[in-house]
Amino acid sequence: MKAWHNYTQQGIEDMAEAALNQAVRHIQDTMRIETGDAAGFFWTGEKGDIVLHILKQYIKYEIELNTKE
């Protein structure tokens, strides 16, 4: 694991966005959905912001747990 100080706010945001994108992609692949139109519409705005906020909190929690000595 990287040292806690190597995780920037941008890095945390990037991880959260990647996690949401992978989750949505998994659902689309499982359901054989070929376009992301509905996902883009659904996750834009408050719903996406809330999920990203929760994912960022989780990432920060993991960083905190894994950097305690």
C-alpha positions in Angstrom: 0.0 0.0 0.0 1.2 3.5 -0.8 2.0 5.7 2.2 -0.9 7.8 3.3 0.7 11.0 2.2 0.9 9.7 -1.4 -2.9 9.7 -1.7 -3.9 13.1 -3.0 -7.5 14.4 -3.0 -7.4 14.0 -6.8 -6.2 10.4 -6.4 -9.0 9.7 -4.0 -11.6 11.2 -6.3 -10.2 9.2 -9.3 -10.5 6.0 -7.3 -14.1 6.7 -6.3 -15.0 7.5 -9.9 -13.3 4.4 -11.2 -15.2 2.3 -8.6 -18.6 3.8 -9.6 -17.8 3.3 -13.3 -16.7 -0.3 -12.7 -19.9 -1.1 -10.8 -22.1 0.4 -13.5 -20.1 -1.3 -16.2 -20.6 -4.7 -14.4 -24.3 -4.2 -14.3 -24.4 -3.2 -17.9 -22.3 -6.2 -19.0 -24.4 -8.6 -16.9 -27.6 -7.2 -18.4 -26.0 -7.0 -21.9 -26.7 -3.3 -22.1 -24.8 -1.9 -25.1 -24.9 1.8 -24.4 -24.3 4.0 -21.3 -27.1 6.4 -22.1 -29.4 5.5 -19.2 -26.5 5.2 -16.8 -25.3 8.7 -17.7 -28.7 10.1 -17.2 -29.3 8.2 -13.9 -25.9 8.9 -12.3 -25.6 12.6 -13.3 -26.4 14.9 -10.4 -27.3 14.2 -6.8 -27.4 10.4 -7.0 -23.9 10.2 -8.5 -22.6 12.8 -6.1 -24.0 10.9 -3.1 -22.4 7.6 -4.2 -19.1 9.3 -5.0 -19.1 11.0 -1.5 -19.7 7.6 0.2 -16.9 5.9 -1.9 -14.5 8.7 -1.0 -15.3 8.3 2.7 -14.7 4.6 2.4 -11.3 5.2 0.6 -10.3 7.6 3.3 -11.3 5.1 6.0 -9.2 2.4 4.4 -6.2 4.8 4.2 -6.6 5.7 7.8 -6.9 2.0 8.9 -3.9 1.0 6.8 -1.6 3.8 7.9 -2.0 3.3 11.7 1.1 1.8 13.3 
